[in-house]
Amino acid sequence: MSIPPIAILGAGPSGLLLARLLHLHRIPHTVFERDAHRSDIGQGGTLDVHAETGQLALKKAGLLEAFKAKARYDAQRMVIFNKEGEAALTLDGTDGEGRPEIDRRDLRGLLLDSVREESIVWGAKVAAVRRSPVDQSMEVELVDGRVHRGFGLVVGADGTWTKARELVTKAKPVYSGYHYITAMIPKTSPYHTKATSLVGAGGIMATGSRRQIAAQRMTDDSYSVAIGLALPENWSRQTANAELLKNTSTFKDWAMTEKFSGWSTRVTDLIKNSEGACRAWPLYAMPVESLSWETVPGVALIGDAAHVSTPFAGEGVNCSLHDALQLAEQIVKHGLDDLTSAVSEYEKFMFPRAIAMITESQANGEMLFAEDAPRGFVEVFSAFANAEKQG
Ligand SMILES: Cc1cc2nc3c(=O)[nH]c(=O)nc-3n(C[C@H](O)[C@H](O)[C@H](O)COP(=O)(O)OP(=O)(O)OC[C@H]3O[C@@H](n4cnc5c(N)ncnc54)[C@H](O)[C@@H]3O)c2cc1C
């Protein structure tokens, strides 16, 4: 059996969209994914997919209709509250097509349905990527010891801690100082009706005193709830905190008394009534000054692997899908005999886009986690909305 010339690490949004586009152009490839099955997905939640980037990429992949069938166009409304529980700003989706939401699970499902099943190796956690000293081709080593050899290009699409990054840069993601901790309000919750009247079909975020409570409606009408806190990087790995996270009701008591006491019950009721496992997400971003490496033959990074960002610009998945589109277009243009030019051309688009996203997210994060939040955020977005109205 001949070895496909392109290895893709990771079956997240960026890796799967690249696989789909290569499949459409009959370019052989293999995806290595650490999850054991297609139904395993480490991260839940919902993603807003933007018309000019994420949706454009899905359209070019012939997946826009499948996306539209799953997307929630009524979920584009976001209301920002202060800690007194008063609505300070309402962000309505600017137009009907602009930024609909899709559950992460649904996005993965529709991408998986669009690729060749045999192109994905499940349960394939990558341990290392290296260049063969014999013929300079690329090798992918899995944690179980298997080594796949002979690739012309390895595409790191394996997220924040990609195994391909060290081949192109010494830089690493830097901790932002903030965690999100997530849980759920299921449809069966006695509080669900109240959650619906507060959050509706879209999302809310209450912010102040360097902390946040956020909630978003999911496809099954449950709500995902996240609290944002300034915490040390290894907070969830410290034994006492790991124990705290294991017991949702103890964790909720801790959050309500230690972190959100004095906040309006209108918003803290979201914490009080959340259920299920609590998961901690320390938030990282690549330093913007690191995003300009020399092209390395045989290696490309896309999505979070290239430019993980804090999520405050809502651009992460859009940038990731756009990366996959532009890398695929360059591979098609330059052909398998000149993959280095393809990667080099792709990187010229990717670096400025990534720097803009990380910079915007950092600025939004500073406003949303300010002591007097949401004041600054409301001022900036109100001015922006007024300027748009005036044309
Ligand atoms: C809490 C949170 C909220 C977010 N909210 C938003 C939002 O509202 N809007 C938005 O646009 N973005 C958001 N993001 C960012 C968004 O999730 C990412 O930008 C996007 O998922 C990146 O896609 P990706 O395919 O590059 O990487 P990922 O989604 O991280 O996928 C990587 C894939 O690689 C696999 N993998 C990892 N390591 C290995 C390995 N060693 N070997 C093999 N496989 C591996 C993983 O299992 C996964 O399937 C959020 C992120 C977080 C953490």
The ligand as a Gaussian input file, in Angstrom:
#p B3LYP/6-31G(d) Opt

LIG

0 1
 C      -13.447000      27.429000      26.391000
 C      -13.275000      27.750000      24.926000
 C      -14.279000      28.461000      24.265000
 C      -14.140000      28.769000      22.901000
 N      -15.123000      29.459000      22.264000
 C      -14.983000      29.790000      20.962000
 C      -15.995000      30.523000      20.258000
 O      -17.032000      30.869000      20.813000
 N      -15.793000      30.828000      18.944000
 C      -14.653000      30.439000      18.280000
 O      -14.504000      30.732000      17.080000
 N      -13.692000      29.732000      18.905000
 C      -13.823000      29.408000      20.217000
 N      -12.842000      28.706000      20.847000
 C      -11.651000      28.332000      20.070000
 C      -11.939000      27.139000      19.157000
 O      -12.398000      26.082000      19.961000
 C      -10.654000      26.732000      18.437000
 O      -10.076000      27.852000      17.808000
 C      -10.911000      25.652000      17.391000
 O      -11.506000      24.517000      17.967000
 C       -9.583000      25.267000      16.734000
 O       -9.783000      24.177000      15.873000
 P       -8.570000      23.211000      15.538000
 O       -9.095000      22.174000      14.627000
 O       -7.407000      24.013000      15.066000
 O       -8.117000      22.596000      16.947000
 P       -8.958000      21.727000      17.986000
 O      -10.395000      22.054000      17.958000
 O       -8.223000      21.863000      19.279000
 O       -8.807000      20.235000      17.450000
 C       -7.585000      19.538000      17.585000
 C       -7.830000      18.057000      17.347000
 O       -6.558000      17.393000      17.467000
 C       -6.683000      16.290000      18.353000
 N       -5.374000      16.114000      19.010000
 C       -4.819000      16.878000      19.970000
 N       -3.599000      16.410000      20.299000
 C       -3.388000      15.330000      19.520000
 C       -2.301000      14.409000      19.386000
 N       -1.186000      14.515000      20.134000
 N       -2.414000      13.414000      18.464000
 C       -3.531000      13.295000      17.696000
 N       -4.594000      14.119000      17.802000
 C       -4.509000      15.139000      18.691000
 C       -7.812000      16.666000      19.303000
 O       -8.410000      15.526000      19.898000
 C       -8.766000      17.417000      18.362000
 O       -9.653000      16.539000      17.719000
 C      -12.960000      28.374000      22.198000
 C      -11.957000      27.663000      22.879000
 C      -12.109000      27.361000      24.234000
 C      -10.999000      26.608000      24.934000

